[in-house]
Amino acid sequence: MGTRALVGFDGSAAAAAAVEAAALLLPDVHGWLTYLWVPPFTSDRLRRRLREQFGNVNDLIDAVEREGKFEAQRIMAMGVNLARAAGWEAEPLLEKTYGGEGQAIVDAAEKVDAEMVILGARGLGGTDAIMGSVSDMVVHHSSHPVLVVPHPLLSAEFDCLAAGPVLVGWDGSAGADAALAAAGRIFAGRDIVAVSIDDGADIPAPADSSVTHTHVRPAGGRRDRGVAASMAAAAADHGAAVVVVGSRGRSAAREIFLGSVAMSTLHHSHRPVLVVPHPNRRG
């Protein structure tokens, strides 16, 4: 069995693209596709049809529940078929929830003992997740790495997925060291480039001599956005398949309001981004 990954799937084009990207980035992946079924789930049109058929309130509730579950199972099956057609093992995991989708995905990943979570995001950056701000919430709460795949990818970016190098943000910190270790483990066999965004600061090279270390000057503007822009430019220059960044281990609330280099990279990258939690959070 290869890397165990849980994929959040909602039937959208962004979610389908994430499944396809995961197959190219992680050819040995063994995955679970989870759909978060939020009852009653049915559309207004379908509920009107059911109201015409069932006058009794209890019968109507049962019918709405039944039809909602049927539609959720249909979407789940579609995702599993997409994953298997892309060439990787996938199992369905239908989860019923009444809110808090981000935490529900984190809980589902723990349930199946997944090593990472994969999500698709709409737009050129990761701002709009497949289910609202779910990607941000999963990144904040997950104790495992989270891969967010932006949609759509340009053809050149898509072509890099299968064999492109892995770009890792490197500043010599514990978070960066965790990101580098995760990159080597998850993307075994890929070339790894550690990128230090600095003004000539004396940042030591990674201990692993097989890792290429390069320095890039930060772009102007606010620090986190400048670093994110420089990482995006470096990823394009190297034809990277994925960008890997470590988080600083702050509380979720602080990260949401103050932002961070990891979150800015996630929101502004045009390539898949793997966010690796700080070692303290994993503990």
Buried (B, 14 or more C-beta within 10 A) or exposed (E): EBBBBBBBBBBBEBBBBBBBBBBBBBBEBBBBBBBBBBBBBBEEEBBEBBEEEBEEEEEBBEBBBEBBBEBBBEBBBBBBEBBBEBEBBBEBBBBBBEEBBBBBBBBBBEEBEBBBBBBBBBEBBBBBBBBEBBBBBBBBBBEBBBBBBBBBBEEEBBBBBEEBBBBBBBBBBEBBBBBBBBBBEBBEEBBBBBBBBBEEEEBEBBEEEEBBBBBBEBBEEEEBBBBBBBBBEBBBEBBBBBBBBBBBBBEBEEBBEEBBBBBBBBBBBBBBBBBBBBBEBBE
